[in-house]
């Protein structure tokens, strides 16, 4: 299709020479961020129809809409009609093949088919300018903040199935780009061979300490899903006893307790929904988690994230499983992980309000009553303020301030 598009654009040897002279520079400047087919087609457009090429930046939202709308070609806005009229007149009969090859989501403007938004993932993976992010790079030659270079994704994808190599290459990805790199790895995991699932998932779970936990807004996914999404996709390639055995092996190899909890979260069933592993296997893993939690020393718990949730999951089949709950380091982690941001939005307003709340009832249940919780909290404050054996960081200070409010009987309006 590329040849059928490009050849009719050229009528003289001079035009062909101009095109061939410009292609190497375009390819070098774009690297691997844009599919070579698209680079060649767009360079032909730029050389032969510069006025039409110049329309691309202003019409980017029409060519790669964020949400493809299912509507008839006759149902177009005035701006869309004006774009189609000018673009087709400038391209002198080449508009339809250009749109079909480069910007299929815009085919409906020319009476063609509609594409669902799901196609955007495929276009992004293939580095096609039909994806708005790829088109933006083509137009401006720069990546947005937090966007990982395509070579990072390629390097990680090439190591799927090799745990050691994957550990090494992921370690070379800067923390600020890890989230995007892992999210774009999901499509590469969908058809991973059975034998590559465990080593790949093990390497990915090892990245949990590098990602943020929890969401940053009302509609933002929890940060841990950058890791859990590709792991979940990998595990869904398996079934039956193989999935059960793989999850058990993965669980045993995860060094952190909260990492084990997150694995249980994606592998266990829900009421009315079958999980990746049988309910009995999930129960046995929770028992193992409870055992590990009981034998963990305060120095180990001091490095644990989301400790409160870990305790609650481990106690799902019995009493709270945390023995050193009165050690100041454990109390600090429990209080910090008991703080939850709650996002709300007033109807008709775009502003999102975020309020921190304390999982008071959960903390009380872990300590077996408010009196014991108060004893632990007072001892912690003494450690922080007088002895300095526990660092009073920003998260812990916020948790203690909330504790003092809740201890007086205060509750948020939504309580």
URZI-V818231 format. One record per backbone hydrogen bond with DSSP energy under -1.0 kcal/mol. CO is the residue of the C=O (numbers start at 1). NH is the residue of the N-H. If there is no record, write none. Layout:
BEGIN
[[CO,NH] [CO,NH]]
END
This chain:
BEGIN
[[1,5] [2,6] [3,7] [6,9] [7,10] [12,16] [13,17] [14,18] [15,19] [16,20] [17,21] [18,22] [19,23] [22,26] [23,27] [24,28] [25,29] [26,30] [27,31] [30,33] [35,39] [36,40] [37,41] [38,42] [39,43] [40,44] [41,45] [42,46] [43,47] [44,48] [45,49] [49,53] [50,54] [52,55] [53,56] [55,59] [57,60] [59,62] [59,63] [60,64] [69,71] [72,75] [74,76] [77,81] [78,82] [79,83] [80,84] [81,85] [82,86] [83,87] [84,88] [85,89] [86,90] [87,91] [91,94] [94,98] [95,99] [96,100] [97,101] [98,102] [99,103] [103,106] [104,107] [106,109] [107,110] [107,112] [108,111] [116,119] [117,120] [118,121] [119,123] [120,124] [121,125] [122,126] [123,128] [124,127] [127,35] [128,131] [131,135] [132,136] [133,137] [134,138] [135,139] [136,140] [137,141] [144,147] [149,152] [149,153] [150,154] [151,155] [152,156] [153,157] [154,158] [156,159] [157,160] [159,162] [162,166] [163,167] [164,168] [165,169] [166,170] [167,171] [170,173] [174,177] [177,181] [178,182] [179,183] [180,184] [186,189] [189,192] [193,196] [194,197] [196,200] [197,201] [198,202] [199,203] [200,204] [201,205] [202,206] [204,207] [205,208] [207,210] [208,211] [214,223] [222,225] [223,226] [224,227] [224,228] [225,229] [227,231] [228,232] [229,233] [230,234] [231,235] [232,236] [234,237] [235,238] [239,242] [240,244] [241,245] [242,246] [243,247] [244,248] [245,249] [246,250] [247,251] [248,252] [249,253] [256,260] [257,261] [258,262] [259,263] [260,264] [261,265] [262,266] [263,267] [264,268] [267,276] [267,277] [270,273] [273,270] [278,282] [279,283] [280,284] [281,285] [282,286] [283,287] [284,288] [285,289] [286,290] [287,291] [288,292] [289,293] [290,294] [291,295] [297,301] [298,302] [300,303] [301,304] [306,310] [307,311] [308,312] [309,313] [310,314] [311,315] [313,316] [315,318] [323,325] [324,327] [327,331] [328,332] [329,333] [330,334] [331,335] [332,336] [333,337] [336,339] [338,359] [340,357] [342,355] [344,353] [346,349] [353,344] [355,342] [357,340] [358,360] [359,363] [360,364] [361,365] [362,366] [363,367] [364,369] [369,373] [370,374] [371,375] [372,376] [373,377] [374,378] [375,379] [376,380] [377,381] [378,382] [379,383] [380,384] [381,385] [382,386] [382,387] [383,388] [383,389] [391,393] [393,397] [394,398] [395,399] [396,400] [397,401] [398,402] [399,403] [400,404] [401,405] [402,406] [403,407] [405,410] [406,409] [412,415]]
END
